[in-house]
Amino acid sequence: MRRQRRHRTGLQPLGALLLLSIVACSDGEANGGPAAGGATGGSSAAGAGGTGGSADAGAAGAGANATGGGGTGGSSGSGPGAAGAAGTAGAAGSGAVARVGVCGVRSAGVVTADSFETYEEHYLLGDEGFGDALCVVRFDVRRAGDAPDGCDESAGQQDMCLWTHLVEYSNPSVLVDEDGACEDSELAMDSAAIAAIDGQQVAYGYVFEYQGHNSVLMRYDEARGWQPGVNAGWSPETGDFQFDRRDGFCAY
């Protein structure tokens, strides 16, 4: 009988402690504690995590901020490191990856010893040069007078330039401009660039198999004289002339 009384007396403090613990946990959850937004210290950590997420990937920033923003208790969960602003910054930080195309200049037309009637196009091709044209700006190129002397001597042999002309660019027109690619890409053919080419005069000449290699379109430079410009083709029989100079990759 004495053992039973002592046993019941020893259980009473333990039951009281368990009851107090249950009440304390219930009060914490009801007041927006750990079950809603974490403890006060946990809410601050979530806010800081949101700011860190904004430094790189937008999706990671948004996910971290959702943790901080979910708590309803404690002012630190809705402070400067909370959901809205930091999540937006994370999305902007990730940015769009620039696509790569190929930019260049091409020409076609008819040239004789006495006339030069061609066009030149500044262009951008998408998908690393394998896609469609995203920008094409065309200029008419017409003879404007006689070119400076010295084209033959620049080739290293006499009578190598089959023709020379002073030509002028005119009548610019934008044939293709997908989503502003002419201006916004590295081709950079905005209105100012087009205006700078319009009315420009240059001296051209043509050498068949320049110094034993490819046939080239020569171009005169006041500082350096005649210089090879770009590989080109010309038919003496028909006058057909063309070149296509690809200047390499450019972003768009």
Buried (B, 14 or more C-beta within 10 A) or exposed (E): EEEEEEEEEEEEEEEEEEEEEEEEEEEBEEEBBBEBBBBBEBBBBBBBBBBBBBEEBBEBBBBBBBBBBBBEBBEBBBBEBBBEBBBBBBBEBBEEEEBBBBBBBBBBBBBBEEEBBBBBBBBBBBEEBEEEBBBBBBBBBBBBEEBEEBBBEBBEEEEBBBBBBBBBBBEBEBEBBBEEBBBBBBBBBEEEBBEEBBEEEBBBBBBBEBEEEBBBBBBBEEEEBBEBBBBBBBEEEEBEBBBBBBEEEBBB
